[in-house]
Amino acid sequence: MVPEAESIGSRSGDTADVVTAVDEIDGSPHLVIADIARDDGWIAMTEGDAVSLEEWR
C-alpha cells in the first residue's frame, strides 16, 4: 500500500482503525480498504469499479 494511507474513522468502543489506499495489484490500480487492527480485515476492488464520493451521494 502507499505510505500516505490515512485513517478514515473508527467506531466508538472498538479497536478498529480503518484506512484506504490505492495500490497496484497484478499490474492494475485497486482501492484497498483495511482495518489495520486485524490481519484479515481488508477488501480490495479495481479502481474502475470503485464509486467516487460525488457519485455515491
Phi and psi in radians as a Rosetta constraint file:
Dihedral C 1 N 2 CA 2 C 2 CIRCULARHARMONIC -1.387 0.35
Dihedral N 2 CA 2 C 2 N 3 CIRCULARHARMONIC 2.552 0.35
Dihedral C 2 N 3 CA 3 C 3 CIRCULARHARMONIC -1.226 0.35
Dihedral N 3 CA 3 C 3 N 4 CIRCULARHARMONIC -0.191 0.35
Dihedral C 3 N 4 CA 4 C 4 CIRCULARHARMONIC -1.502 0.35
Dihedral N 4 CA 4 C 4 N 5 CIRCULARHARMONIC 0.229 0.35
Dihedral C 4 N 5 CA 5 C 5 CIRCULARHARMONIC -1.067 0.35
Dihedral N 5 CA 5 C 5 N 6 CIRCULARHARMONIC 2.404 0.35
Dihedral C 5 N 6 CA 6 C 6 CIRCULARHARMONIC -2.198 0.35
Dihedral N 6 CA 6 C 6 N 7 CIRCULARHARMONIC 2.571 0.35
Dihedral C 6 N 7 CA 7 C 7 CIRCULARHARMONIC -1.190 0.35
Dihedral N 7 CA 7 C 7 N 8 CIRCULARHARMONIC 2.381 0.35
Dihedral C 7 N 8 CA 8 C 8 CIRCULARHARMONIC -1.908 0.35
Dihedral N 8 CA 8 C 8 N 9 CIRCULARHARMONIC 0.069 0.35
Dihedral C 8 N 9 CA 9 C 9 CIRCULARHARMONIC 2.458 0.35
Dihedral N 9 CA 9 C 9 N 10 CIRCULARHARMONIC 2.952 0.35
Dihedral C 9 N 10 CA 10 C 10 CIRCULARHARMONIC -2.616 0.35
Dihedral N 10 CA 10 C 10 N 11 CIRCULARHARMONIC 2.756 0.35
Dihedral C 10 N 11 CA 11 C 11 CIRCULARHARMONIC -1.476 0.35
Dihedral N 11 CA 11 C 11 N 12 CIRCULARHARMONIC 2.503 0.35
Dihedral C 11 N 12 CA 12 C 12 CIRCULARHARMONIC -1.106 0.35
Dihedral N 12 CA 12 C 12 N 13 CIRCULARHARMONIC 2.427 0.35
Dihedral C 12 N 13 CA 13 C 13 CIRCULARHARMONIC 1.345 0.35
Dihedral N 13 CA 13 C 13 N 14 CIRCULARHARMONIC 0.034 0.35
Dihedral C 13 N 14 CA 14 C 14 CIRCULARHARMONIC -1.952 0.35
Dihedral N 14 CA 14 C 14 N 15 CIRCULARHARMONIC 2.684 0.35
Dihedral C 14 N 15 CA 15 C 15 CIRCULARHARMONIC -1.689 0.35
Dihedral N 15 CA 15 C 15 N 16 CIRCULARHARMONIC 0.257 0.35
Dihedral C 15 N 16 CA 16 C 16 CIRCULARHARMONIC -1.203 0.35
Dihedral N 16 CA 16 C 16 N 17 CIRCULARHARMONIC 2.448 0.35
Dihedral C 16 N 17 CA 17 C 17 CIRCULARHARMONIC -2.361 0.35
Dihedral N 17 CA 17 C 17 N 18 CIRCULARHARMONIC 1.781 0.35
Dihedral C 17 N 18 CA 18 C 18 CIRCULARHARMONIC -1.675 0.35
Dihedral N 18 CA 18 C 18 N 19 CIRCULARHARMONIC 2.284 0.35
Dihedral C 18 N 19 CA 19 C 19 CIRCULARHARMONIC -2.262 0.35
Dihedral N 19 CA 19 C 19 N 20 CIRCULARHARMONIC 2.753 0.35
Dihedral C 19 N 20 CA 20 C 20 CIRCULARHARMONIC -2.229 0.35
Dihedral N 20 CA 20 C 20 N 21 CIRCULARHARMONIC 2.682 0.35
Dihedral C 20 N 21 CA 21 C 21 CIRCULARHARMONIC -2.803 0.35
Dihedral N 21 CA 21 C 21 N 22 CIRCULARHARMONIC 2.735 0.35
Dihedral C 21 N 22 CA 22 C 22 CIRCULARHARMONIC -1.764 0.35
Dihedral N 22 CA 22 C 22 N 23 CIRCULARHARMONIC 2.155 0.35
Dihedral C 22 N 23 CA 23 C 23 CIRCULARHARMONIC -2.283 0.35
Dihedral N 23 CA 23 C 23 N 24 CIRCULARHARMONIC 2.633 0.35
Dihedral C 23 N 24 CA 24 C 24 CIRCULARHARMONIC -1.537 0.35
Dihedral N 24 CA 24 C 24 N 25 CIRCULARHARMONIC 2.144 0.35
Dihedral C 24 N 25 CA 25 C 25 CIRCULARHARMONIC -2.211 0.35
Dihedral N 25 CA 25 C 25 N 26 CIRCULARHARMONIC 2.170 0.35
Dihedral C 25 N 26 CA 26 C 26 CIRCULARHARMONIC 0.930 0.35
Dihedral N 26 CA 26 C 26 N 27 CIRCULARHARMONIC 0.634 0.35
Dihedral C 26 N 27 CA 27 C 27 CIRCULARHARMONIC 1.464 0.35
Dihedral N 27 CA 27 C 27 N 28 CIRCULARHARMONIC 0.058 0.35
Dihedral C 27 N 28 CA 28 C 28 CIRCULARHARMONIC -2.301 0.35
Dihedral N 28 CA 28 C 28 N 29 CIRCULARHARMONIC 2.621 0.35
Dihedral C 28 N 29 CA 29 C 29 CIRCULARHARMONIC -1.249 0.35
Dihedral N 29 CA 29 C 29 N 30 CIRCULARHARMONIC 2.381 0.35
Dihedral C 29 N 30 CA 30 C 30 CIRCULARHARMONIC -2.247 0.35
Dihedral N 30 CA 30 C 30 N 31 CIRCULARHARMONIC 2.517 0.35
Dihedral C 30 N 31 CA 31 C 31 CIRCULARHARMONIC -1.499 0.35
Dihedral N 31 CA 31 C 31 N 32 CIRCULARHARMONIC 2.175 0.35
Dihedral C 31 N 32 CA 32 C 32 CIRCULARHARMONIC -2.013 0.35
Dihedral N 32 CA 32 C 32 N 33 CIRCULARHARMONIC 2.246 0.35
Dihedral C 32 N 33 CA 33 C 33 CIRCULARHARMONIC -2.055 0.35
Dihedral N 33 CA 33 C 33 N 34 CIRCULARHARMONIC 2.181 0.35
Dihedral C 33 N 34 CA 34 C 34 CIRCULARHARMONIC -2.430 0.35
Dihedral N 34 CA 34 C 34 N 35 CIRCULARHARMONIC 2.498 0.35
Dihedral C 34 N 35 CA 35 C 35 CIRCULARHARMONIC -1.634 0.35
Dihedral N 35 CA 35 C 35 N 36 CIRCULARHARMONIC 1.790 0.35
Dihedral C 35 N 36 CA 36 C 36 CIRCULARHARMONIC -1.289 0.35
Dihedral N 36 CA 36 C 36 N 37 CIRCULARHARMONIC -0.054 0.35
Dihedral C 36 N 37 CA 37 C 37 CIRCULARHARMONIC -1.449 0.35
Dihedral N 37 CA 37 C 37 N 38 CIRCULARHARMONIC -0.167 0.35
Dihedral C 37 N 38 CA 38 C 38 CIRCULARHARMONIC -2.231 0.35
Dihedral N 38 CA 38 C 38 N 39 CIRCULARHARMONIC 2.440 0.35
Dihedral C 38 N 39 CA 39 C 39 CIRCULARHARMONIC -1.199 0.35
Dihedral N 39 CA 39 C 39 N 40 CIRCULARHARMONIC -0.587 0.35
Dihedral C 39 N 40 CA 40 C 40 CIRCULARHARMONIC -1.872 0.35
Dihedral N 40 CA 40 C 40 N 41 CIRCULARHARMONIC 0.279 0.35
Dihedral C 40 N 41 CA 41 C 41 CIRCULARHARMONIC -1.750 0.35
Dihedral N 41 CA 41 C 41 N 42 CIRCULARHARMONIC 1.268 0.35
Dihedral C 41 N 42 CA 42 C 42 CIRCULARHARMONIC -2.638 0.35
Dihedral N 42 CA 42 C 42 N 43 CIRCULARHARMONIC 2.794 0.35
Dihedral C 42 N 43 CA 43 C 43 CIRCULARHARMONIC -2.541 0.35
Dihedral N 43 CA 43 C 43 N 44 CIRCULARHARMONIC 2.588 0.35
Dihedral C 43 N 44 CA 44 C 44 CIRCULARHARMONIC -2.386 0.35
Dihedral N 44 CA 44 C 44 N 45 CIRCULARHARMONIC 2.542 0.35
Dihedral C 44 N 45 CA 45 C 45 CIRCULARHARMONIC -2.504 0.35
Dihedral N 45 CA 45 C 45 N 46 CIRCULARHARMONIC 2.715 0.35
Dihedral C 45 N 46 CA 46 C 46 CIRCULARHARMONIC -1.066 0.35
Dihedral N 46 CA 46 C 46 N 47 CIRCULARHARMONIC 2.558 0.35
Dihedral C 46 N 47 CA 47 C 47 CIRCULARHARMONIC -1.023 0.35
Dihedral N 47 CA 47 C 47 N 48 CIRCULARHARMONIC -0.621 0.35
Dihedral C 47 N 48 CA 48 C 48 CIRCULARHARMONIC -1.171 0.35
Dihedral N 48 CA 48 C 48 N 49 CIRCULARHARMONIC -0.444 0.35
Dihedral C 48 N 49 CA 49 C 49 CIRCULARHARMONIC -1.511 0.35
Dihedral N 49 CA 49 C 49 N 50 CIRCULARHARMONIC -0.237 0.35
Dihedral C 49 N 50 CA 50 C 50 CIRCULARHARMONIC -1.348 0.35
Dihedral N 50 CA 50 C 50 N 51 CIRCULARHARMONIC 2.530 0.35
Dihedral C 50 N 51 CA 51 C 51 CIRCULARHARMONIC -1.679 0.35
Dihedral N 51 CA 51 C 51 N 52 CIRCULARHARMONIC 2.349 0.35
Dihedral C 51 N 52 CA 52 C 52 CIRCULARHARMONIC -1.271 0.35
Dihedral N 52 CA 52 C 52 N 53 CIRCULARHARMONIC 2.762 0.35
Dihedral C 52 N 53 CA 53 C 53 CIRCULARHARMONIC -1.044 0.35
Dihedral N 53 CA 53 C 53 N 54 CIRCULARHARMONIC -0.662 0.35
Dihedral C 53 N 54 CA 54 C 54 CIRCULARHARMONIC -1.115 0.35
Dihedral N 54 CA 54 C 54 N 55 CIRCULARHARMONIC -0.658 0.35
Dihedral C 54 N 55 CA 55 C 55 CIRCULARHARMONIC -1.302 0.35
Dihedral N 55 CA 55 C 55 N 56 CIRCULARHARMONIC -0.475 0.35
Dihedral C 55 N 56 CA 56 C 56 CIRCULARHARMONIC -1.324 0.35
Dihedral N 56 CA 56 C 56 N 57 CIRCULARHARMONIC -0.540 0.35
